[in-house]
Structures are given as structure tokens and as C-alpha cells.
Amino acid sequence: MAASTHTVTNQAPPLVGYDVFAADRALGEAVVRHLDPELLEGAREELSALGRTTGSAQVQEWGALANENPPRLRTHDRYGNRIDEVDFHPSWHRLLGKGVSAGLTSAWTRPGGHVRRAAAFVVWTQAEAGNGCPLSMTHAAVPALRTDPALAAEWEPRLTATVYDQELRPAAQKAGVLFGMGMTEKQGGSDVRANTTEARPLAEDGTYALTGHKWFCSAPMSDGFLVLAQAPGGLTCFLVPRVLEDGTRNVFRIQRLKDKLGNRSNASSEVEFDGTWARRVGEEGRGVRTIIGMVAATRVDCVLGSASLMRQAVAQAIHHCTYREAFGGRLVDKPLMRNVLADLALESEAATTLAMRLAAAYDDGSEQERAFLRLAVPAAKYWVTKRCTPVAVEALECLGGNGYVEESGMPRLLRESPLNSVWEGAGNVQALDVLRALRREPGALDAYLREVGRARGADHRLDGAIKNLLTELADLDGIEARARRLVERIALVLQGSLLVRYAPPEVADAFCASRLGGDWGTGFGTLPHSLDLATVVERARPAA
């Protein structure tokens, strides 16, 4: 029986039943900008199809169910046999299967693959970020395996397949596989050279038995893992299959699943090795150099993942304010709220534009672009992922008390928001990696300066920021203590240069005035009032 005490009015409808890709103008323009024209029509059709799927009520329900029903560990079967399996809600398998079939692990096998995949990653992970982890690691395993042509020939076709097969059986019997990664240990964390897991050579050339542990091993249900261990020749990279060729389970003991702040649909675990069979990848003693290609690719995905989350948070905030009325008018038309929304939109567009530029550099593959990535990836990973949490907090506040309620979806975005800043090396690791590139690879700085220099003369605030950055780079005294400040400036100048070149004048003007020109407060909603903020907000509004 319907309640007669009140009538529900002035509530925004759910943001559902829309094309997530087509509604994101900054993302769509980046795809046009970075793809060859002959690929564009097919890519747009593909991305819009994925966008409609992502924005559907069904997929949004899958995301909510996967998050509400986290994975469960089963160490033994009913008879007492050790099985170390992880059970997932059916919605998780539906999400992951759709991500695989949409090409989120196949960037390396088609023209423009990285740009197409990056755009799809930004779209698809807005439904639920958890399935992005196995998709990312499977995608990122390819460059590491390519250091060993024989291994790459065996595994790459399975890794880049668009078939999702969740069953645990020998990889040779599967059309598609997933990969995970295990680097960190209890005593070392990011200092992987402190790893103690031992790799003992076996009789067959290139094979070893591993004994030790990994403190963080994500997606333990995967078919294979790239791990680091101490071989006689030093720290080395190994491929650990989950199931051996004869069908027996490799020794891969899942001790427990991590009880995480967010990313709850995805299983992260602690694992033990005890005579675990492994194949060497690359040379002994060169484990970090071998696996660094995987690390770099997953760091790009951290940037993409944060851009995705920011986009969804901003879309929800603007959507709500478009429909919600207060004090005699729509919230989106109120000058103060418009300032907040425009500020959030700037952060989101700057993140998306930078993330897609990184993907385009991977597709290009030239020596100059590789040098650019060496500096741009850790700088972007540092800055974009750190901006994600304040964006999520402010976007949630735009919904008021409704945003603090689980049903709005905003708390899930907030819990997810710090993740990409922590994974694949937290802030200090990224800042030190930038310093390492500056010291050891002068070509990286040259490529970066050539990139930002393309926008020189277009905005005086950007020109001033480039000049100030060069002054900072010329003074190396005490550089480690101010590394975060330096990396922040590197990222902001790069974002500003991209927006000046590619974004509408209203967006570029607002970004340069606030982020580079200093006309900005310490919180969102403090943009100069003289800017054309209505245009900035309208550009970011999702048309459901």
C-alpha cells in the first residue's frame, strides 16, 4: 500500500540507460585525435557499443552485486584436499568476461590498439573498477614475456585472446588466459631487491623450484603469474603457471584474501610457494629490468583507472545538480555550485587527456615516444592518482546527504579512489622514479620538453610555468626532499600544454588560470569568477 504522508519530488533520476563513451566529450575527442582516420569509424562503433553496455541498468546492477558480494577463499575441498580456489559472484564473471571480449587484453595485436583499449578501459571500469585489475595485469604481462621469444610465442596468443575461460586447467587447453603478478614481500614492500623468495634451478634448463611468499598477489584465480625471486645469479623474473601441463595444480597456497578498503570485488591475496614449479623469464639477475615493462603498463592503467573514476564521479555530480532544485533554481545554475562543478570537470578532463596521450605514445612506439613515457608515466601516475580522492570527496558532497548513502554509488567510488595511488608504487616511489629518469636518461627530459614546447606561446601562464620548471630542474641541490613538488609541476605543465593544444579555450583558460597561474584556492570551487564556467560544466555533463 502506498504511503500517503508525502510525495517524492525534486530527486534526480538515476544516471542509467546512456552511452558512457558518447557522453564523455573529452574522451571522444582524444580518440579522434590519436587514432588514424581509417580506424576511427570502427573504433567509435566499438566504443559506443561498450558505452551503451556500461551505461545499461543490467551492467550497473552487475557492478553493484560484484561489489556487495566479495570473493571467498576455499583452501580445501570437502575431502580435505588442498585446492586454493577463489569463488566469485556470477556478476564478477559477467563483468570480467565482457571486459575480455571487449578487447581490454588485446591492445598489442591490432593497429591503434592502445588508444582503443585505453578508451575502453576508461569506459568499462566505470561500471565496477575491481575487474580492471586482472584485465590490466593480463594486458601488461605481454611486454615482460617478450623478453623471452619462446615464452611469448607460447603465451601471448592466449593473453591477447578475447575469450574468457574461468576454469582452472592447463593453459594449453584454454583459448584465453588471465595473468597476475607477485612482486612485494612482507619485509621489503616496494624495495623488491630485499625479496627472500628462493629460486632453485631444476634439471630442465630454465626451470626452477620457488620457496617463499608474496605479501600482495592480486587476482590469485589467474592462470599464470609473473613473480620475482632470488636465483643463484640474483633477483630474477619467473612465470608461475597455476596448473601444470599434466593437469596437476602447481603449489600455490593462498593464505588469505586481503580485507581491503575498496576494490572489494577483486581478490587480492597472500600466497606461499613451497617447491613451486616456475620458468625463468629473461636472464638471471635481471628480474627488475625484465618485469619493468609490465610495471610501466600497469602504471598507465592506474592513470586510466583514476581518470575513469573521476569521470564517473563528476558525471554523477553534474547529473544530480542538473535535476536538483534549491533556493529557487537548479543547483547547476547556482554560481557557487557551478564553480565547484567546473573545477571538478577541469580535473577530470586534464586526467583523461593526459592518460590518453600516454596510450598514444605506446601505439607510436618510436624511440622519442619511449623516452617521453619514461618520464611522463611516473609523473602522471603520481599526480593523477593523487587527485582522484579529493575529486571523489567533492563530487560526493555535491549530492549532499544522498551522496553519503550507499545506494547512490558514491561511497563505492570514494573507497576505490585511493587505490591507484597505492598500487604499482605509491607516491614516493613514483617521485624517485622521475628523479632516476632525470639523472640517468637525458633523452627522457628532452622528449618531455619537446612535448610541452609544442604549446609554447599559446598561453602566458603556461609559458611562465615552463620557465619556472626549467629553473627548478637546473637546481639539483636537495632535489630528493623536493621531489614531490617537482613531479607535481612536471605533471601540471604537461596537462596544461595538452589542454592548451587540444581542449576548448574555456577549459584551457580555466586550467591555466588556476593550476598554472595561481588564481586558485586550496579547495575545489575556487576558480576565478570571471571565467566561462557554464561552458566548462556543460561540456562535462553526461547526456543520459
C-alpha positions in Angstrom: 0.0 0.0 0.0 1.5 3.4 -1.0 2.3 5.8 1.8 0.1 8.9 1.9 2.3 11.1 4.0 4.3 12.7 1.2 5.0 12.8 -2.5 8.6 12.3 -3.7 9.7 15.3 -5.8 12.9 17.1 -6.6 15.0 14.0 -6.9 17.4 13.4 -9.8 16.6 10.3 -11.8 19.3 7.6 -11.9 22.1 8.1 -14.4 21.3 5.0 -16.4 20.5 3.9 -19.9 23.1 6.1 -21.7 26.2 5.7 -23.8 29.1 6.3 -21.4 31.6 6.8 -24.2 29.5 9.2 -26.3 28.6 11.2 -23.2 32.3 11.9 -22.5 33.4 14.6 -24.9 37.0 14.8 -23.7 37.5 11.0 -24.2 35.8 11.0 -27.6 37.9 13.9 -28.8 41.1 12.1 -27.6 40.2 9.0 -29.6 39.7 11.1 -32.8 43.0 12.9 -32.1 45.1 9.9 -31.6 43.7 7.3 -34.0 44.5 7.0 -37.7 41.4 8.2 -39.6 40.9 4.8 -41.3 40.5 3.2 -37.9 38.1 5.8 -36.5 34.7 4.6 -37.7 35.2 1.1 -36.4 36.7 2.3 -33.1 33.8 4.7 -32.5 31.2 2.0 -33.2 33.0 -0.4 -30.9 33.4 2.1 -28.1 29.8 3.3 -28.3 28.6 -0.3 -28.1 30.7 -0.8 -25.0 29.5 2.6 -23.7 25.8 1.6 -24.0 26.5 -1.7 -22.3 28.3 0.1 -19.5 25.5 2.6 -19.0 22.8 -0.1 -19.0 20.8 -0.9 -15.9 21.9 -4.5 -16.1 25.6 -3.9 -16.1 25.3 -1.3 -13.3 23.5 -3.9 -11.3 26.3 -6.4 -12.0 28.8 -3.8 -10.7 26.8 -3.3 -7.5 26.4 -7.1 -6.9 30.0 -7.9 -7.5 31.0 -5.2 -5.0 28.4 -6.3 -2.4 29.4 -10.0 -2.7 33.2 -10.1 -2.4 35.2 -13.2 -3.3 35.6 -16.1 -0.9 38.6 -18.3 -0.4 38.3 -22.1 -0.3 41.6 -23.6 0.8 40.3 -27.2 0.9 37.6 -29.3 -0.7 35.1 -31.4 1.2 37.5 -34.3 1.4 40.4 -32.3 2.9 42.4 -31.8 -0.3 44.2 -28.5 -0.7 42.6 -26.7 -3.7 43.3 -22.9 -3.0 40.4 -21.6 -5.1 38.6 -18.3 -5.0 34.8 -18.2 -5.5 33.3 -15.1 -7.1 29.7 -13.9 -7.5 28.3 -14.6 -11.0 28.2 -10.9 -11.7 32.0 -10.7 -11.4 32.4 -13.3 -14.1 30.0 -11.5 -16.3 31.9 -8.2 -15.9 35.3 -9.9 -16.4 34.1 -11.9 -19.4 32.7 -8.7 -21.0 36.0 -6.9 -20.4 38.0 -9.6 -22.1 35.6 -9.9 -25.0 35.7 -6.1 -25.5 39.4 -6.3 -26.2 40.8 -5.0 -22.9 43.6 -7.5 -23.0 44.3 -7.4 -26.8 45.9 -3.9 -27.3 49.2 -5.4 -28.6 47.6 -7.2 -31.5 45.9 -4.6 -33.6 46.6 -1.1 -35.0 45.8 1.7 -32.7 45.3 -0.9 -30.0 46.5 1.0 -27.0 44.3 4.1 -27.7 41.3 1.9 -28.4 41.9 -0.2 -25.3 42.6 2.9 -23.1 39.3 4.5 -24.1 37.5 1.2 -23.5 39.2 0.8 -20.1 38.1 4.3 -19.0 34.5 3.4 -20.1 34.2 -0.1 -18.8 35.7 0.3 -15.4 33.1 3.0 -14.6 30.7 0.0 -14.1 33.0 -1.5 -11.5 36.7 -0.9 -11.0 37.5 -4.3 -9.5 37.6 -6.2 -12.7 40.1 -3.7 -14.1 42.9 -5.4 -12.1 43.1 -8.8 -13.8 42.4 -7.1 -17.2 45.3 -4.7 -16.5 47.8 -7.4 -15.4 46.9 -9.7 -18.3 47.4 -6.9 -20.8 50.7 -5.8 -19.1 52.3 -9.2 -19.0 52.9 -9.1 -22.7 56.0 -6.8 -22.8 57.7 -8.7 -20.0 57.2 -12.1 -21.8 58.5 -10.6 -25.0 62.0 -10.6 -23.4 61.8 -14.4 -24.0 60.6 -15.0 -27.6 59.8 -18.7 -26.9 57.6 -17.9 -23.9 56.0 -15.0 -25.8 55.1 -17.3 -28.7 53.5 -19.8 -26.3 51.6 -17.4 -24.1 50.9 -14.2 -26.0 48.1 -15.6 -28.2 46.3 -16.8 -25.0 46.8 -13.5 -23.2 45.5 -11.3 -26.0 42.6 -13.6 -26.8 39.0 -12.2 -26.4 37.8 -15.4 -24.8 37.2 -15.6 -21.0 37.6 -19.1 -19.6 37.3 -19.2 -15.8 38.1 -22.9 -15.3 41.5 -23.9 -13.8 43.1 -26.3 -16.2 46.3 -26.4 -18.2 46.8 -23.2 -20.2 47.5 -25.2 -23.4 43.8 -26.4 -23.2 42.4 -22.9 -22.9 41.6 -20.3 -25.7 42.2 -17.4 -23.3 44.1 -16.9 -20.0 44.5 -14.3 -17.3 47.7 -13.3 -15.6 48.6 -11.9 -12.2 51.7 -10.6 -10.6 53.6 -11.1 -7.4 56.5 -8.8 -6.5 56.3 -7.5 -2.9 57.0 -9.4 0.2 56.4 -8.7 3.9 59.9 -7.5 4.7 60.5 -5.4 1.6 57.4 -3.9 0.1 58.4 -1.7 -2.8 62.0 -2.5 -2.1 61.8 -5.7 -4.2 65.6 -6.2 -4.0 65.0 -7.2 -0.4 62.9 -10.2 -1.5 63.8 -13.5 0.1 61.9 -16.0 -2.0 64.4 -18.5 -3.3 64.5 -20.0 -6.8 66.5 -23.3 -7.0 67.4 -24.4 -10.5 65.9 -27.8 -11.7 67.4 -30.3 -14.1 65.4 -28.9 -17.1 67.1 -25.8 -18.5 65.2 -22.6 -17.5 63.0 -24.3 -14.8 63.2 -23.6 -11.1 61.5 -24.5 -7.8 60.4 -21.5 -5.8 60.2 -21.4 -2.0 58.9 -18.3 -0.2 56.0 -15.9 -0.2 54.3 -12.9 -1.7 52.6 -10.4 0.5 50.4 -9.0 -2.3 49.3 -11.2 -5.1 46.3 -9.8 -6.9 43.8 -11.9 -8.9 45.0 -15.3 -7.5 42.4 -17.1 -9.6 44.5 -16.3 -12.7 46.2 -18.9 -15.0 49.7 -17.6 -14.6 51.8 -15.1 -12.6 54.9 -13.2 -13.1 56.9 -13.2 -9.9 60.3 -12.1 -8.6 62.6 -14.4 -6.7 66.3 -14.8 -5.8 68.1 -17.1 -8.2 71.8 -18.0 -7.9 72.5 -15.1 -10.2 70.4 -12.6 -8.3 66.8 -11.3 -8.4 65.1 -12.9 -11.4 61.6 -12.9 -13.1 59.7 -16.1 -13.3 56.5 -17.4 -14.8 54.4 -19.5 -12.4 51.6 -21.4 -14.0 48.6 -22.1 -11.8 48.1 -25.6 -13.4 50.9 -27.7 -14.7 50.9 -29.3 -18.2 49.9 -32.7 -16.8 46.8 -31.2 -15.2 48.1 -31.2 -11.6 47.9 -28.0 -9.5 51.1 -26.1 -9.0 52.0 -25.4 -5.4 50.3 -22.0 -4.9 48.9 -21.8 -1.4 46.6 -18.9 -0.9 47.0 -18.0 2.8 44.2 -15.4 2.9 42.4 -12.7 0.9 43.1 -9.1 1.9 40.3 -7.3 3.6 40.6 -4.0 1.6 39.1 -0.5 1.9 37.7 -0.7 -1.6 38.2 -2.7 -4.8 36.3 -5.4 -2.9 35.0 -7.3 -5.9 38.6 -8.2 -6.8 40.6 -10.8 -4.9 44.0 -9.7 -3.5 45.9 -12.3 -1.6 48.9 -13.5 0.3 50.4 -16.6 -1.2 53.1 -19.2 -0.3 55.4 -21.1 -2.6 56.9 -24.4 -1.5 58.8 -26.1 -4.3 56.6 -24.3 -6.8 57.5 -25.0 -10.4 58.4 -21.9 -12.4 60.0 -21.0 -15.7 62.6 -18.2 -15.9 61.7 -15.1 -17.9 64.8 -13.2 -19.1 68.2 -13.6 -17.6 69.1 -14.4 -14.1 69.8 -11.3 -12.0 67.8 -9.0 -14.4 64.4 -9.5 -12.8 63.6 -5.9 -12.3 64.6 -5.0 -15.8 62.5 -7.9 -17.2 59.3 -7.1 -15.3 59.6 -3.3 -15.6 57.6 -3.4 -18.9 54.7 -5.0 -17.0 55.0 -2.4 -14.2 55.1 0.5 -16.6 52.0 -0.7 -18.4 50.1 -1.3 -15.2 51.1 2.2 -14.0 49.4 3.6 -17.2 46.3 1.7 -16.2 46.5 3.2 -12.8 46.2 6.6 -14.5 43.4 5.4 -16.7 41.6 3.9 -13.8 41.8 7.1 -11.8 40.6 9.1 -14.9 37.7 6.6 -15.2 36.7 7.0 -11.6 37.0 10.8 -11.7 34.8 10.9 -14.8 32.1 8.8 -13.2 32.2 10.9 -10.0 31.9 14.2 -12.0 29.2 12.8 -14.2 27.1 11.8 -11.2 27.6 15.2 -9.6 26.7 17.2 -12.6 23.8 14.9 -13.4 22.4 15.4 -9.9 22.8 19.1 -9.9 21.1 19.4 -13.3 17.9 18.0 -11.9 18.0 19.0 -8.2 16.5 22.4 -7.4 17.2 24.5 -4.3 16.7 28.2 -3.3 14.6 28.9 -6.4 16.5 27.3 -9.2 18.6 24.3 -10.4 21.8 23.7 -8.5 23.8 23.6 -11.7 22.8 27.2 -12.4 23.8 28.5 -8.9 27.1 30.4 -9.3 28.9 28.8 -6.4 27.9 25.2 -7.3 28.8 25.9 -10.9 32.3 26.9 -9.7 32.6 23.6 -7.9 31.4 21.5 -10.8 33.6 23.3 -13.3 36.6 22.8 -11.1 35.9 19.1 -10.8 35.3 18.9 -14.6 38.7 20.5 -15.2 40.5 17.9 -13.1 38.6 15.1 -14.8 39.3 16.3 -18.3 43.0 17.0 -17.6 43.3 13.4 -16.3 41.6 11.9 -19.3 43.6 14.0 -21.8 46.9 13.0 -20.2 46.0 9.3 -19.8 45.1 9.1 -23.5 48.3 10.8 -24.5 50.3 8.1 -22.7 48.3 5.4 -24.6 49.0 7.1 -27.9 52.8 7.1 -27.1 52.6 3.3 -26.7 50.9 3.0 -30.1 53.6 5.2 -31.7 56.4 3.1 -30.2 59.2 5.4 -31.6 62.4 6.0 -29.6 61.3 9.5 -28.8 57.9 8.4 -27.5 59.5 5.7 -25.4 61.8 8.3 -23.9 58.7 10.5 -23.2 57.0 7.7 -21.5 60.0 7.1 -19.2 59.3 10.4 -17.5 55.6 11.0 -18.2 54.4 7.7 -16.8 55.7 8.0 -13.2 54.8 11.7 -13.2 51.2 11.1 -14.4 50.9 8.1 -12.1 52.0 10.3 -9.1 49.7 13.2 -9.9 46.5 11.9 -11.5 46.1 9.1 -9.0 46.5 11.5 -6.1 43.9 13.9 -7.5 41.3 11.1 -7.6 40.4 11.1 -3.9 39.7 14.8 -3.4 37.6 14.7 -6.6 35.6 11.8 -5.3 35.0 13.5 -1.9 33.9 16.8 -3.5 31.7 15.1 -6.1 30.0 13.1 -3.3 29.3 16.3 -1.4 27.6 17.7 -4.4 24.8 15.2 -3.8 24.6 16.2 -0.1 23.4 13.6 2.3 22.2 11.4 -0.6 25.8 11.1 -1.7 26.8 9.6 1.7 24.3 6.8 1.3 25.5 3.5 -0.3 22.6 3.4 -2.8 23.9 6.4 -4.6 27.1 4.6 -5.6 29.3 7.5 -4.4 30.7 5.8 -1.3 31.9 2.9 -3.6 33.7 5.5 -5.7 35.2 7.1 -2.6 36.5 3.9 -1.2 38.0 3.0 -4.6 39.7 6.4 -5.1 43.0 6.0 -3.1 43.7 2.6 -4.7 45.6 3.6 -7.8 47.9 5.9 -5.9 49.0 3.0 -3.7 49.2 0.2 -6.3 52.3 -0.2 -8.5 54.4 2.1 -6.3 53.0 4.8 -4.0 53.8 8.5 -4.3 57.4 8.5 -3.1 58.3 5.5 -5.4 56.9 7.5 -8.4 58.7 10.7 -7.4 62.0 8.8 -7.0 61.5 7.1 -10.4 61.1 10.5 -12.0 64.4 11.6 -10.4 66.0 8.4 -11.7 64.9 9.1 -15.2 66.2 12.7 -15.0 69.6 11.5 -13.8 70.1 8.5 -16.0 68.2 9.2 -19.2 68.6 12.7 -20.5 66.6 11.7 -23.6 63.5 11.5 -21.3 63.7 15.1 -20.3 64.4 16.2 -23.9 61.3 14.3 -25.1 59.2 15.8 -22.3 60.4 19.4 -23.0 59.8 18.8 -26.8 56.2 17.8 -25.9 55.3 20.7 -23.7 57.2 23.1 -26.0 54.6 22.4 -28.7 52.2 24.6 -26.8 54.7 27.4 -26.1 53.4 30.9 -26.9 49.8 29.9 -26.7 49.2 31.0 -23.1 51.4 33.2 -21.0 50.7 31.3 -17.8 51.8 28.1 -19.4 54.9 29.8 -20.7 55.7 31.1 -17.2 55.2 27.6 -15.7 57.6 26.1 -18.2 60.2 28.7 -17.3 59.8 28.1 -13.6 60.0 24.3 -14.1 63.3 24.7 -16.0 64.6 26.8 -13.1 63.8 24.0 -10.7 65.4 21.4 -12.9 68.6 23.4 -13.1 69.0 23.3 -9.3 69.7 19.8 -8.1 70.6 20.6 -4.5 68.4 18.8 -2.1 66.3 17.5 -5.0 65.1 14.4 -3.3 63.4 16.3 -0.5 61.5 18.4 -3.0 60.9 15.6 -5.5 57.1 15.6 -4.9 56.9 19.3 -5.6 59.0 18.9 -8.8 56.9 15.9 -10.1 53.7 17.8 -9.4 54.9 20.7 -11.6 56.0 18.3 -14.3 52.6 16.7 -14.4 50.7 20.0 -14.3 52.8 21.6 -17.0 52.2 18.6 -19.2 48.5 18.6 -18.6 48.3 22.4 -19.3 50.2 22.0 -22.5 47.9 19.3 -23.7 44.7 21.3 -22.8 46.1 24.4 -24.5 46.6 22.5 -27.7 43.5 20.3 -27.7 40.7 21.4 -25.3 38.2 24.2 -25.9 39.5 27.7 -25.0 37.2 27.9 -21.9 38.7 24.7 -20.5 42.3 25.6 -21.2 41.9 29.1 -19.9 40.4 27.9 -16.6 43.1 25.3 -16.1 46.0 27.6 -16.8 44.5 30.4 -14.7 44.0 28.1 -11.7 46.6 25.3 -11.8 49.4 27.2 -13.5 48.6 30.9 -12.9 48.0 30.6 -9.2 44.5 32.1 -9.3 43.1 29.3 -7.2 42.3 28.4 -3.6 43.1 25.3 -1.7 39.8 23.5 -2.4 37.5 22.9 -5.3 35.1 25.7 -6.2 37.7 28.5 -6.0 38.2 29.2 -9.7 38.3 32.9 -10.8 34.7 34.1 -11.1 35.4 35.8 -14.4 35.9 32.5 -16.3 33.2 31.0 -18.6 32.4 28.2 -16.1 28.9 27.4 -17.5 30.6 26.2 -20.8 33.0 24.0 -18.8 30.2 22.4 -16.9 28.0 21.8 -19.9 30.9 20.2 -21.7 31.2 17.6 -18.9 27.5 17.0 -18.5 26.5 13.4 -19.4 23.5 13.4 -21.7 21.5 10.5 -20.4 
